């Protein structure tokens, strides 16, 4: 899985089957899910361990067998714990408007944000979790006709959600909260566009439209990291991805990810990944 841009804009699957499936364990180069968002919807299941999820400003622990549902444009991230293994399906909700006119009013209600599906389904919603398992298992096995199972499974899932009113009809987010999320997105976009270059605290606070002093408190409240710590963390995430997917040298990757000093890059990489870049590549 490559959560490589904070605002992901990429083709999911194919035009006729717009679903992208990811299986993520500790060996994955981006095991920790960095803050990002996308116009598509996403469903995540926890196969093992626990997953500390953040959706906008909501933080919650997701346990083995539980499901996360991410609505369109929601800023989200996740930190796996206890040898967590998880899977994700990112999909275009519009695909469900094409196939069955009788279902269109329900799907349109979700797309228009007049129905915001609950973000966390626990073991109490056993039937819903079993339906989700069927969708994920179809992707895992990819037996002949699995596409039919996927489409059918999602229709069953949405049917269960509407039958049991597992959604908000009015988004619970206040105008003030919406503004804070928008400001944070602006900062993350700025980091994504400029991480290769030198970035100052003043530039980051300007992207949020705040003074540096207030911005530092705001950013730490939202992400639980200082701005510069988060910037270095993201640079290391980019570096880890490049180490796993390219044949570039450690030195070239360090410079490409905004580090002007190789020894500092190696030290910072080890702080976040617990291994040196060379050891990471060999793993």
Backbone as JSON, one array per atom type, in Angstrom:
{
  "sequence": "XXXXXXXXXXXXXXXXXXXXXXXXXXXXXXXXXXXXXXXXXXXXXXXXXXXXXXXXXXXXXXXXXXXXXXXXXXXXXXXXXXXXXXXXXXXXXXXXXXXXXXXXXXXXXXXXXXXXXXXXXXXXXXXXXXXXXXXXXXXXXXXXXXXXXXXXXXXXXXXXXXXXXXXXXXXXXXXXXXXXXXXXXXXXXXXXXXXXXXXXXXXXXXXXXXXXXXXXXXXXXXXXXXXXXXXXXXXXXXXXXXXXXXXXXXXXXXXXXXXXXXXXXXXXXXXXXXXXXXXXXXX",
  "N": [[0.85, -1.19, 0.0], [0.52, 2.2, -0.81], [0.41, 5.02, 0.72], [1.16, 7.68, -0.29], [0.86, 10.33, -0.97], [-0.59, 13.1, 0.73], [-3.1, 14.02, -0.09], [-4.56, 11.83, -1.85], [-4.72, 11.11, -5.26], [-5.51, 9.02, -7.49], [-5.95, 6.34, -9.85], [-8.19, 3.85, -8.89], [-8.1, 0.47, -8.96], [-9.76, -0.59, -11.86], [-11.62, 1.07, -14.51], [-14.03, -0.31, -14.84], [-14.03, -1.88, -12.59], [-13.6, -0.48, -9.92], [-11.87, -0.86, -7.47], [-9.43, -1.07, -4.96], [-7.21, -3.18, -3.36], [-5.42, -3.83, -0.35], [-2.98, -5.52, 1.55], [-1.51, -5.42, 4.67], [1.3, -5.8, 6.65], [3.89, -6.05, 9.2], [6.15, -6.04, 7.62], [5.72, -4.3, 5.6], [6.64, -1.36, 3.77], [5.34, 1.02, 4.45], [4.01, 0.68, 6.94], [2.92, 2.03, 9.14], [0.14, 4.08, 8.92], [0.13, 7.04, 7.44], [-1.13, 10.44, 7.88], [-3.65, 11.22, 5.59], [-5.93, 11.8, 2.86], [-8.71, 11.11, 0.65], [-10.89, 11.24, -2.21], [-12.28, 8.94, -2.63], [-13.95, 6.2, -0.94], [-13.25, 4.13, 1.93], [-12.64, 0.96, 3.38], [-11.57, -0.8, 6.2], [-10.16, -3.64, 7.68], [-9.22, -5.28, 10.7], [-7.01, -7.77, 11.08], [-5.32, -8.88, 12.95], [-4.03, -8.15, 16.2], [-4.02, -4.7, 17.3], [-5.23, -1.46, 16.28], [-4.56, 1.88, 16.2], [-6.58, 4.31, 15.41], [-7.19, 7.42, 13.71], [-9.62, 9.62, 12.71], [-10.34, 12.51, 11.15], [-10.75, 14.41, 13.92], [-11.31, 12.36, 15.64], [-10.29, 9.8, 17.77], [-9.6, 6.39, 18.22], [-9.46, 2.97, 19.33], [-9.08, 0.1, 17.43], [-9.93, -3.24, 17.32], [-8.94, -6.71, 16.8], [-10.79, -8.26, 14.22], [-12.58, -6.21, 13.95], [-14.05, -3.39, 12.17], [-13.26, -0.54, 10.18], [-14.78, 2.28, 8.73], [-14.23, 4.61, 6.27], [-15.32, 7.66, 5.33], [-15.74, 9.72, 2.36], [-13.19, 12.14, 1.72], [-12.35, 12.38, 4.34], [-9.91, 13.1, 6.71], [-7.45, 10.9, 7.64], [-5.57, 8.54, 9.66], [-3.35, 5.98, 10.94], [-1.99, 3.93, 13.52], [-0.47, 0.95, 13.85], [-0.49, -1.57, 16.41], [0.87, -4.04, 18.67], [1.81, -6.18, 16.95], [0.16, -5.85, 14.7], [-1.91, -6.75, 11.92], [-3.43, -5.69, 9.01], [-6.04, -4.95, 6.57], [-7.07, -3.18, 3.64], [-9.61, -1.74, 1.6], [-9.98, 0.44, -0.96], [-12.32, 2.4, -2.62], [-14.44, 3.54, -5.32], [-17.35, 5.13, -4.76], [-19.21, 5.86, -6.64], [-19.45, 3.82, -8.45], [-21.51, 2.19, -7.66], [-23.75, 3.43, -8.48], [-24.17, 2.76, -11.05], [-25.29, 0.28, -11.61], [-27.76, -0.59, -10.52], [-30.75, 0.81, -10.52], [-32.72, 0.87, -8.48], [-31.29, 0.96, -6.15], [-30.0, 3.35, -6.19], [-30.97, 5.77, -4.84], [-30.17, 5.38, -2.14], [-27.37, 5.1, -2.28], [-26.74, 7.56, -3.41], [-27.42, 9.22, -1.35], [-25.38, 8.71, 0.47], [-23.14, 9.56, -1.01], [-23.73, 12.26, -1.26], [-23.3, 13.08, 1.28], [-25.43, 13.15, 2.98], [-25.91, 11.0, 4.41], [-23.77, 9.9, 6.64], [-21.77, 7.32, 7.07], [-21.24, 5.3, 9.96], [-18.06, 5.24, 11.62], [-16.79, 3.13, 12.88], [-17.1, -0.26, 13.39], [-17.92, -2.66, 15.63], [-17.63, -5.83, 17.39], [-20.23, -6.2, 18.19], [-21.81, -5.61, 16.03], [-22.1, -8.03, 14.51], [-23.14, -9.32, 12.2], [-22.74, -7.44, 10.18], [-19.93, -7.23, 10.22], [-19.28, -9.8, 9.41], [-20.21, -9.77, 6.78], [-18.47, -7.88, 5.7], [-16.09, -9.31, 6.03], [-16.48, -11.3, 4.13], [-16.25, -9.84, 1.75], [-13.56, -8.96, 1.87], [-12.28, -11.47, 1.94], [-12.91, -12.43, -0.56], [-11.31, -10.81, -2.18], [-8.82, -11.67, -1.29], [-8.74, -14.39, -2.11], [-9.48, -14.38, -4.81], [-10.98, -16.0, -6.59], [-12.57, -17.4, -9.51], [-15.03, -15.24, -10.66], [-14.98, -13.58, -8.47], [-15.4, -10.85, -8.55], [-18.16, -10.52, -8.73], [-18.88, -11.38, -6.19], [-17.72, -9.37, -4.66], [-19.11, -6.99, -5.48], [-21.73, -7.82, -4.78], [-21.36, -8.25, -2.05], [-20.82, -5.64, -1.09], [-23.29, -4.41, -1.63], [-24.88, -5.86, 0.16], [-23.66, -5.03, 2.53], [-24.2, -2.23, 2.58], [-26.95, -2.41, 2.65], [-27.36, -3.55, 5.19], [-26.37, -1.46, 6.74], [-28.19, 0.66, 6.21], [-30.58, -0.57, 6.98], [-30.28, -0.79, 9.71], [-29.82, 1.76, 10.5], [-27.17, 2.79, 10.68], [-25.67, 5.23, 10.54], [-25.0, 8.78, 10.35], [-27.36, 11.31, 9.9], [-27.02, 13.97, 9.84], [-23.98, 15.51, 9.58], [-21.81, 15.31, 12.4], [-19.84, 17.17, 12.82], [-18.69, 20.35, 13.83], [-18.75, 23.8, 12.63], [-16.45, 25.09, 13.47], [-14.74, 22.91, 13.98], [-14.54, 21.92, 11.39], [-13.12, 23.97, 10.14], [-10.65, 23.75, 11.45], [-9.77, 21.22, 10.57], [-9.53, 21.76, 7.85], [-7.46, 23.65, 7.92], [-5.36, 22.06, 8.88], [-5.15, 20.22, 6.79], [-4.22, 21.94, 4.79], [-1.61, 22.46, 5.71], [-0.48, 19.88, 5.64], [-0.63, 19.37, 2.91], [1.16, 21.31, 2.04], [3.56, 20.33, 3.14], [3.73, 17.93, 1.71], [4.14, 18.86, -0.88], [6.57, 20.14, -0.65], [8.54, 18.77, 0.81], [11.04, 17.96, -0.06], [12.62, 20.15, 0.06], [14.16, 22.8, 2.04], [12.28, 23.62, 4.88], [10.69, 25.96, 6.88], [9.51, 26.76, 10.21], [7.98, 29.04, 10.14], [7.01, 29.02, 7.5], [5.35, 26.78, 7.54], [3.44, 27.54, 9.48], [2.36, 29.71, 8.18], [1.08, 28.45, 6.07], [-1.03, 27.38, 7.43], [-2.29, 29.65, 8.16], [-1.76, 30.95, 10.57], [-0.12, 32.33, 13.5], [3.32, 31.52, 14.3], [3.64, 30.72, 17.02], [1.03, 30.07, 17.98], [0.42, 28.16, 16.09], [2.15, 25.98, 16.58], [1.11, 24.86, 18.95], [-1.48, 24.23, 18.08], [-0.9, 22.35, 16.0], [0.36, 20.27, 17.38], [-1.7, 19.48, 19.1], [-3.44, 18.42, 17.22], [-2.02, 16.39, 15.86], [-0.34, 15.14, 17.66], [2.37, 15.45, 17.51], [5.29, 17.53, 17.23], [5.56, 20.21, 14.81], [8.04, 20.12, 13.33], [9.04, 17.64, 14.0], [7.08, 16.04, 12.87], [7.44, 16.7, 10.17], [10.04, 15.64, 9.71], [9.46, 12.97, 10.21], [7.72, 12.39, 8.07], [9.45, 12.78, 5.93], [11.2, 10.65, 6.36], [9.42, 8.54, 5.97], [8.92, 8.78, 3.22], [11.53, 8.27, 2.35], [11.88, 5.61, 3.21], [10.04, 4.32, 1.59], [11.22, 4.79, -0.93], [13.64, 3.41, -0.6], [12.67, 0.84, -0.57], [11.57, 0.46, -3.07], [13.13, 1.4, -5.16], [16.38, 1.58, -6.83], [18.06, 3.51, -6.01], [20.86, 5.18, -4.46], [21.68, 5.38, -0.93], [22.6, 7.9, -0.24], [21.64, 9.53, -2.37], [18.9, 9.22, -1.99], [18.6, 10.35, 0.52], [19.16, 13.08, 0.0], [17.12, 13.55, -1.84], [14.93, 13.47, -0.23], [15.01, 15.7, 1.35], [17.11, 15.95, 3.15], [20.18, 17.35, 3.98], [22.46, 16.45, 5.05], [24.18, 13.53, 5.29], [24.89, 11.89, 7.51], [23.17, 12.86, 9.48], [20.73, 12.17, 8.32], [20.9, 9.33, 8.42], [20.97, 8.95, 11.19], [18.48, 10.05, 11.91], [16.76, 8.41, 10.47], [17.2, 5.95, 11.75], [16.16, 6.57, 14.24], [13.42, 6.7, 13.8], [12.81, 4.29, 12.49], [14.18, 2.29, 13.76], [16.27, 0.92, 12.66], [19.17, 1.17, 10.54], [19.35, 2.89, 7.31], [20.7, 1.15, 5.5], [20.41, -1.37, 6.76], [17.65, -1.53, 6.69], [17.15, -1.73, 3.95], [18.27, -4.24, 3.41], [16.57, -5.85, 4.84]],
  "CA": [[0.0, 0.0, 0.0], [1.32, 3.42, -0.87], [-0.21, 6.27, 1.08], [2.36, 8.46, -0.57], [0.48, 11.74, -0.98], [-1.62, 13.37, 1.73], [-4.35, 14.0, -0.84], [-4.32, 10.85, -2.89], [-5.52, 11.22, -6.47], [-4.99, 7.98, -8.36], [-6.94, 5.39, -10.3], [-8.36, 2.69, -8.02], [-8.51, -0.66, -9.78], [-10.02, -0.24, -13.25], [-12.87, 1.82, -14.69], [-15.17, -1.22, -14.63], [-13.95, -2.5, -11.26], [-12.77, 0.53, -9.23], [-11.56, -1.27, -6.11], [-8.01, -1.34, -4.73], [-7.07, -3.99, -2.14], [-4.07, -3.81, 0.24], [-2.72, -6.32, 2.74], [-0.41, -4.7, 5.31], [1.86, -6.34, 7.89], [5.06, -5.31, 9.68], [7.18, -5.97, 6.59], [5.36, -3.3, 4.6], [7.43, -0.13, 3.97], [4.56, 2.08, 5.1], [3.17, -0.04, 7.9], [2.16, 3.08, 9.82], [-0.66, 4.81, 7.95], [0.29, 8.48, 7.65], [-2.29, 11.27, 7.59], [-3.96, 11.43, 4.18], [-7.36, 11.73, 2.55], [-9.0, 10.9, -0.76], [-12.31, 11.38, -2.54], [-12.9, 7.63, -2.55], [-14.28, 5.65, 0.37], [-12.3, 3.08, 2.31], [-13.02, 0.07, 4.46], [-10.36, -1.4, 6.76], [-10.42, -4.65, 8.72], [-8.06, -5.64, 11.51], [-6.88, -9.22, 11.13], [-4.54, -9.3, 14.11], [-3.53, -7.05, 17.01], [-4.87, -3.52, 17.46], [-4.94, -0.37, 15.35], [-4.94, 3.16, 16.78], [-7.06, 5.08, 14.25], [-7.63, 8.8, 13.83], [-10.42, 10.12, 11.6], [-10.46, 13.91, 11.53], [-10.24, 14.53, 15.29], [-11.76, 11.22, 16.45], [-9.28, 8.78, 18.0], [-10.2, 5.19, 18.81], [-8.71, 1.72, 19.17], [-9.81, -0.92, 16.67], [-9.38, -4.55, 17.7], [-9.02, -7.81, 15.84], [-12.14, -8.6, 13.8], [-13.42, -5.02, 13.82], [-14.05, -2.74, 10.86], [-13.28, 0.92, 10.08], [-15.31, 2.8, 7.47], [-13.74, 5.97, 6.07], [-16.11, 8.38, 4.34], [-14.99, 10.54, 1.4], [-12.53, 13.38, 2.11], [-12.02, 12.38, 5.77], [-8.49, 13.02, 7.03], [-7.31, 9.74, 8.52], [-4.26, 7.95, 9.86], [-3.44, 4.84, 11.84], [-0.75, 3.37, 14.08], [-0.69, -0.44, 14.26], [0.16, -1.97, 17.65], [0.78, -5.46, 19.03], [1.97, -7.01, 15.75], [-1.09, -5.72, 13.95], [-2.02, -7.0, 10.48], [-4.71, -5.13, 8.57], [-6.31, -4.89, 5.14], [-7.85, -2.02, 3.22], [-10.18, -1.65, 0.26], [-10.34, 1.81, -1.33], [-13.23, 2.21, -3.75], [-15.22, 4.67, -5.83], [-18.76, 4.89, -4.45], [-20.04, 6.1, -7.82], [-19.65, 2.6, -9.2], [-22.77, 1.56, -7.26], [-24.84, 4.13, -9.15], [-24.25, 2.31, -12.44], [-25.77, -1.08, -11.84], [-29.09, -0.93, -10.03], [-31.48, 2.06, -10.24], [-33.47, 0.79, -7.23], [-30.37, 1.24, -5.04], [-29.36, 4.65, -6.37], [-31.27, 6.79, -3.81], [-29.39, 5.13, -0.93], [-25.97, 5.4, -2.57], [-26.64, 9.0, -3.62], [-27.49, 9.84, -0.03], [-24.03, 8.61, 1.03], [-22.25, 10.41, -1.8], [-24.06, 13.66, -0.96], [-23.02, 13.3, 2.71], [-26.66, 13.2, 3.77], [-25.78, 9.83, 5.28], [-22.36, 9.67, 6.95], [-21.71, 5.99, 7.67], [-20.45, 5.22, 11.18], [-16.67, 4.99, 11.3], [-16.21, 1.99, 13.62], [-18.04, -1.34, 13.62], [-17.34, -3.6, 16.6], [-18.14, -7.2, 17.37], [-21.69, -6.19, 18.4], [-22.4, -5.64, 14.7], [-21.48, -9.26, 13.99], [-23.57, -9.62, 10.84], [-22.06, -6.5, 9.29], [-18.52, -7.61, 10.16], [-19.19, -11.03, 8.61], [-20.35, -9.37, 5.38], [-17.2, -7.26, 5.32], [-15.1, -10.4, 5.9], [-16.72, -11.96, 2.85], [-15.69, -8.98, 0.7], [-12.1, -9.03, 1.95], [-11.84, -12.82, 1.58], [-13.01, -12.55, -2.02], [-10.1, -10.2, -2.73], [-7.68, -12.52, -0.95], [-8.76, -15.64, -2.86], [-9.61, -14.05, -6.24], [-11.51, -17.12, -7.36], [-13.36, -16.99, -10.66], [-16.3, -14.61, -10.26], [-14.87, -12.84, -7.21], [-15.95, -9.51, -8.74], [-19.58, -10.61, -8.38], [-18.95, -11.46, -4.73], [-17.38, -8.05, -4.12], [-20.26, -6.1, -5.67], [-22.84, -8.31, -3.96], [-21.04, -8.03, -0.64], [-21.0, -4.23, -0.76], [-24.73, -4.12, -1.56], [-25.33, -6.41, 1.44], [-23.12, -4.17, 3.58], [-24.98, -0.99, 2.63], [-28.3, -2.78, 3.1], [-27.29, -3.71, 6.64], [-26.16, -0.13, 7.32], [-29.44, 1.43, 6.15], [-31.62, -1.26, 7.75], [-30.05, -0.57, 11.14], [-29.56, 3.19, 10.66], [-25.8, 2.91, 11.17], [-25.13, 6.42, 9.88], [-25.48, 10.08, 10.79], [-28.07, 12.04, 8.84], [-26.41, 15.29, 9.83], [-22.6, 15.37, 10.06], [-21.67, 15.85, 13.76], [-18.71, 18.1, 12.91], [-19.06, 21.75, 13.91], [-18.06, 24.7, 11.7], [-15.1, 25.33, 14.02], [-13.95, 21.71, 13.73], [-14.29, 21.84, 9.95], [-12.06, 24.91, 9.83], [-9.39, 23.21, 11.95], [-9.37, 20.15, 9.67], [-9.1, 22.41, 6.62], [-6.15, 24.25, 8.17], [-4.38, 20.98, 8.96], [-4.97, 19.71, 5.42], [-3.36, 22.89, 4.07], [-0.24, 22.24, 6.15], [-0.03, 18.59, 5.13], [-0.41, 19.57, 1.47], [2.4, 22.08, 1.88], [4.66, 19.41, 3.4], [3.8, 16.98, 0.62], [4.66, 19.55, -2.06], [7.87, 20.8, -0.43], [9.39, 18.06, 1.77], [12.4, 17.81, -0.61], [13.32, 21.41, 0.26], [14.2, 23.33, 3.4], [10.98, 24.16, 5.29], [10.78, 26.62, 8.18], [8.3, 26.81, 11.01], [7.18, 30.18, 9.65], [6.33, 28.6, 6.28], [4.26, 25.88, 7.92], [2.39, 28.31, 10.17], [1.72, 30.53, 7.16], [0.17, 27.58, 5.32], [-2.23, 27.22, 8.26], [-2.88, 30.96, 8.43], [-1.62, 31.19, 12.0], [1.2, 32.74, 14.0], [4.11, 30.34, 14.66], [3.41, 30.3, 18.41], [-0.26, 29.39, 18.08], [0.44, 27.02, 15.18], [2.81, 24.84, 17.23], [0.16, 24.24, 19.88], [-2.54, 23.68, 17.24], [-0.43, 21.18, 15.27], [0.6, 19.18, 18.32], [-3.01, 19.01, 19.54], [-4.09, 17.67, 16.14], [-1.25, 15.23, 15.39], [0.46, 14.62, 18.77], [3.77, 15.64, 17.18], [5.64, 18.9, 16.89], [5.6, 20.36, 13.34], [9.3, 19.7, 12.73], [9.11, 16.19, 14.18], [6.21, 15.45, 11.86], [8.1, 16.89, 8.88], [11.1, 14.64, 9.6], [8.81, 11.66, 10.12], [7.22, 12.21, 6.7], [10.62, 12.62, 5.06], [11.69, 9.28, 6.54], [8.45, 7.65, 5.32], [9.23, 8.84, 1.78], [12.81, 7.6, 2.16], [11.67, 4.17, 3.37], [9.37, 3.85, 0.37], [12.2, 4.79, -2.01], [14.58, 2.33, -0.34], [12.0, -0.43, -0.85], [11.02, 0.36, -4.43], [14.08, 1.89, -6.17], [17.77, 1.18, -6.65], [18.83, 4.72, -5.72], [21.77, 5.06, -3.32], [21.22, 6.0, 0.32], [22.93, 9.33, -0.31], [20.7, 10.19, -3.29], [17.58, 9.21, -1.35], [18.64, 11.34, 1.61], [19.02, 14.42, -0.59], [15.8, 13.64, -2.49], [13.9, 13.58, 0.8], [15.13, 16.93, 2.1], [18.22, 15.93, 4.11], [21.43, 17.85, 3.39], [23.58, 15.85, 5.78], [23.95, 12.09, 5.26], [24.95, 11.31, 8.85], [21.93, 13.23, 10.17], [19.68, 11.33, 7.74], [21.01, 7.98, 8.96], [20.58, 9.03, 12.6], [17.04, 10.28, 11.97], [16.11, 7.19, 9.97], [17.26, 4.93, 12.8], [15.27, 6.96, 15.33], [12.02, 6.39, 13.46], [12.62, 2.92, 11.98], [14.93, 1.39, 14.64], [17.36, 0.31, 11.91], [19.79, 2.12, 9.61], [18.84, 2.71, 5.95], [21.28, -0.05, 4.91], [19.74, -2.54, 7.35], [16.27, -1.53, 6.2], [17.17, -2.26, 2.57], [18.56, -5.68, 3.45], [15.39, -6.55, 5.37]],
  "C": [[0.88, 1.23, 0.0], [0.43, 4.62, -0.55], [0.86, 7.33, 0.92], [2.08, 9.94, -0.61], [-0.63, 11.95, 0.05], [-3.0, 13.4, 1.09], [-4.15, 13.08, -2.02], [-5.27, 11.08, -4.06], [-4.95, 10.22, -7.46], [-6.13, 7.05, -8.76], [-6.99, 4.21, -9.34], [-8.87, 1.53, -8.88], [-8.63, -0.25, -11.23], [-11.33, 0.54, -13.33], [-14.08, 0.93, -14.39], [-15.18, -1.86, -13.25], [-13.05, -1.63, -10.39], [-12.57, 0.24, -7.74], [-10.07, -1.56, -6.03], [-7.87, -2.02, -3.38], [-5.61, -3.96, -1.67], [-4.04, -4.73, 1.46], [-1.45, -5.76, 3.37], [0.01, -5.41, 6.6], [3.15, -5.6, 8.2], [6.16, -5.17, 8.62], [6.9, -4.89, 5.56], [6.12, -2.0, 4.85], [6.67, 1.02, 4.59], [3.49, 1.45, 6.0], [2.31, 0.93, 8.71], [1.44, 3.9, 8.76], [-0.58, 6.3, 8.27], [-1.01, 9.21, 7.35], [-2.45, 11.44, 6.09], [-5.48, 11.47, 4.03], [-7.52, 11.53, 1.06], [-10.5, 11.02, -0.96], [-13.03, 10.04, -2.45], [-13.22, 7.27, -1.1], [-13.31, 4.51, 0.67], [-12.89, 2.25, 3.45], [-11.78, -0.69, 4.89], [-10.79, -2.48, 7.77], [-9.12, -5.02, 9.41], [-8.05, -7.16, 11.63], [-6.22, -9.71, 12.4], [-4.08, -8.06, 14.87], [-4.54, -5.91, 17.13], [-4.35, -2.4, 16.57], [-5.47, 0.92, 15.97], [-5.3, 4.09, 15.63], [-7.41, 6.51, 14.64], [-8.37, 9.18, 12.57], [-10.83, 11.54, 11.95], [-9.92, 14.05, 12.96], [-10.67, 13.39, 16.2], [-10.62, 10.21, 16.54], [-9.94, 7.59, 18.67], [-9.32, 3.99, 18.5], [-9.61, 0.71, 18.47], [-9.14, -2.27, 16.92], [-9.58, -5.58, 16.59], [-10.48, -8.15, 15.52], [-13.05, -7.42, 13.6], [-13.14, -4.3, 12.5], [-14.03, -1.22, 11.03], [-13.89, 1.29, 8.73], [-14.91, 4.27, 7.37], [-14.57, 6.63, 4.97], [-15.21, 9.27, 3.47], [-14.45, 11.8, 2.05], [-12.19, 13.47, 3.6], [-10.5, 12.23, 5.94], [-8.29, 11.86, 8.01], [-5.88, 9.23, 8.55], [-4.41, 6.77, 10.8], [-2.08, 4.34, 12.27], [-1.03, 1.95, 14.54], [0.08, -0.73, 15.56], [0.03, -3.48, 17.81], [0.8, -6.36, 17.8], [0.72, -7.01, 14.88], [-0.9, -6.1, 12.48], [-3.39, -6.47, 10.07], [-4.82, -5.1, 7.06], [-7.22, -3.71, 4.83], [-8.42, -2.25, 1.82], [-10.58, -0.21, 0.05], [-11.17, 1.71, -2.6], [-13.99, 3.49, -4.08], [-16.7, 4.36, -5.62], [-19.66, 5.05, -5.68], [-20.29, 4.83, -8.62], [-20.99, 1.94, -8.88], [-23.98, 2.29, -7.82], [-25.12, 3.56, -10.54], [-25.14, 1.09, -12.64], [-27.22, -1.34, -11.45], [-29.84, 0.33, -9.65], [-32.24, 2.05, -8.92], [-32.61, 1.15, -6.02], [-29.82, 2.66, -5.08], [-29.71, 5.67, -5.3], [-30.45, 6.62, -2.54], [-27.92, 5.52, -1.15], [-25.78, 6.9, -2.75], [-26.67, 9.74, -2.3], [-26.12, 9.81, 0.65], [-23.08, 9.55, 0.31], [-22.48, 11.89, -1.49], [-23.8, 14.04, 0.49], [-24.29, 13.58, 3.5], [-26.77, 11.98, 4.66], [-24.28, 9.57, 5.46], [-22.26, 8.35, 7.72], [-20.8, 6.01, 8.9], [-19.03, 4.75, 10.85], [-16.1, 3.72, 11.93], [-17.3, 0.97, 13.88], [-17.36, -2.42, 14.45], [-18.01, -4.96, 16.49], [-19.65, -7.26, 17.6], [-22.43, -6.2, 17.06], [-21.84, -6.85, 13.94], [-21.87, -9.53, 12.54], [-22.87, -8.72, 9.83], [-20.6, -6.88, 9.13], [-18.33, -8.89, 9.33], [-19.33, -10.72, 7.12], [-19.05, -8.76, 4.88], [-16.11, -8.32, 5.15], [-15.24, -11.1, 4.56], [-16.14, -11.17, 1.69], [-14.17, -9.08, 0.7], [-11.58, -10.41, 1.53], [-11.92, -13.05, 0.08], [-11.79, -11.95, -2.7], [-8.87, -11.06, -2.46], [-7.6, -13.73, -1.87], [-8.76, -15.42, -4.38], [-10.01, -15.27, -7.08], [-12.34, -16.59, -8.51], [-14.72, -16.45, -10.2], [-16.21, -13.79, -8.99], [-15.42, -11.42, -7.32], [-17.44, -9.47, -8.39], [-19.76, -10.64, -6.87], [-18.68, -10.11, -4.09], [-18.56, -7.09, -4.26], [-21.44, -6.52, -4.79], [-22.61, -8.05, -2.48], [-21.23, -6.58, -0.23], [-22.48, -3.86, -0.71], [-25.32, -4.67, -0.25], [-24.89, -5.51, 2.6], [-23.94, -2.89, 3.71], [-26.42, -1.27, 3.05], [-28.37, -2.92, 4.6], [-27.17, -2.34, 7.32], [-27.46, 0.67, 7.32], [-30.55, 0.76, 6.96], [-31.51, -0.98, 9.24], [-29.67, 0.86, 11.47], [-28.17, 3.42, 11.27], [-25.09, 4.06, 10.46], [-25.71, 7.66, 10.54], [-26.21, 10.75, 9.63], [-27.6, 13.48, 8.76], [-24.99, 15.14, 10.36], [-22.42, 16.03, 11.42], [-20.59, 16.91, 13.89], [-19.19, 19.55, 12.91], [-18.3, 22.56, 12.86], [-16.63, 24.93, 12.16], [-14.2, 24.12, 13.76], [-13.58, 21.6, 12.26], [-13.15, 22.78, 9.55], [-10.7, 24.38, 10.27], [-8.88, 22.09, 11.03], [-8.85, 20.74, 8.36], [-7.71, 23.02, 6.78], [-5.06, 23.18, 8.22], [-4.11, 20.4, 7.58], [-4.05, 20.64, 4.62], [-1.89, 22.69, 4.42], [0.32, 20.93, 5.58], [0.22, 18.65, 3.63], [0.9, 20.3, 1.22], [3.62, 21.18, 2.11], [4.84, 18.45, 2.23], [4.42, 17.59, -0.63], [6.1, 20.01, -1.91], [8.84, 20.03, 0.45], [10.83, 17.9, 1.28], [13.26, 19.04, -0.31], [13.41, 21.77, 1.73], [12.86, 23.97, 3.73], [11.13, 24.73, 6.69], [9.45, 26.54, 8.91], [7.38, 27.94, 10.54], [6.41, 29.81, 8.39], [5.15, 27.68, 6.6], [3.12, 26.64, 8.59], [1.65, 29.19, 9.19], [0.73, 29.7, 6.35], [-1.13, 27.35, 6.09], [-2.94, 28.53, 8.53], [-2.83, 31.33, 9.89], [-0.26, 31.8, 12.31], [1.97, 31.49, 14.39], [3.82, 29.82, 16.07], [2.1, 29.53, 18.54], [-0.26, 28.12, 17.24], [1.06, 25.8, 15.85], [1.86, 24.11, 18.18], [-0.96, 23.56, 19.11], [-2.09, 22.36, 16.59], [-0.2, 20.0, 16.22], [-0.71, 18.63, 18.87], [-3.65, 18.09, 18.5], [-3.36, 16.37, 15.8], [-0.45, 14.52, 16.47], [1.95, 14.59, 18.43], [4.04, 17.12, 17.01], [5.7, 19.01, 15.36], [6.89, 19.82, 12.73], [9.52, 18.19, 12.9], [8.26, 15.5, 13.11], [6.83, 15.56, 10.46], [9.2, 15.84, 8.69], [10.53, 13.23, 9.47], [8.33, 11.4, 8.69], [8.37, 12.04, 5.71], [11.17, 11.19, 5.15], [10.73, 8.27, 5.91], [8.69, 7.61, 3.81], [10.52, 8.08, 1.5], [12.66, 6.09, 2.25], [11.0, 3.59, 2.13], [10.37, 3.77, -0.78], [13.22, 3.67, -1.84], [13.99, 0.97, -0.73], [11.66, -0.62, -2.32], [11.96, 0.85, -5.52], [15.47, 1.33, -5.89], [18.67, 2.39, -6.42], [19.73, 4.48, -4.49], [21.17, 5.75, -2.09], [21.46, 7.5, 0.28], [21.94, 10.07, -1.19], [19.31, 10.27, -2.68], [17.53, 10.24, -0.23], [18.44, 12.74, 1.05], [17.64, 14.6, -1.22], [14.68, 13.85, -1.49], [14.13, 14.76, 1.75], [16.23, 16.96, 3.14], [19.5, 16.37, 3.41], [22.67, 17.25, 4.02], [23.31, 14.35, 5.89], [23.95, 11.47, 6.66], [23.7, 11.64, 9.66], [20.75, 12.41, 9.64], [19.71, 9.93, 8.34], [20.56, 7.94, 10.42], [19.07, 9.19, 12.74], [16.27, 9.05, 11.52], [16.07, 6.12, 11.06], [16.33, 5.27, 13.95], [13.83, 6.56, 15.04], [11.8, 4.93, 13.09], [13.37, 1.87, 12.8], [16.02, 0.6, 13.92], [17.97, 1.4, 11.02], [19.18, 1.92, 8.22], [19.39, 1.45, 5.28], [20.63, -1.32, 5.45], [18.31, -2.66, 6.86], [16.19, -2.12, 4.81], [17.39, -3.75, 2.57], [17.38, -6.47, 3.98], [14.38, -6.83, 4.28]]
}
